[in-house]
Amino acid sequence: VIMFDNWDIKNLKKALKLVPKKIKTEISGQVNLNNIKQYASFGADYISTSYMIKNSKWIDFSLEVV
């Protein structure tokens, strides 16, 4: 798998066209709910995002067993 992480859209489109179809590709970085459809239209095999984690509220808790 070739991962294209944080590539700008213009260069990402060009790069994906150069990769042979037998090699899997992944788009990552700067992908969110507003632009995921655009990234999906480029034809990569996988898209990953940390959007859900980066924009979540965390709860700090512990469990003590005696």
C-alpha positions, 0 to 999 in steps of 0.5 A: 500500500502506498499512503499519500498523507497530507498531499495537496489535492492537485498533486494527489490527483496526479500521483494517484494516476501514476500508480499501477492498479495492482498497487493499493493506495490510501489517502490520509491527512486533512480528510474530514466530513466536509471533503471525504466525498471529494477525496473518494472520487480520486479512486484510492483504495482506502481513505483514513482519517483521525477526524473522529478522534481529534474532534471527540471529547475525552473522559478520564476514568479509572477502574480499581479492582481490590 
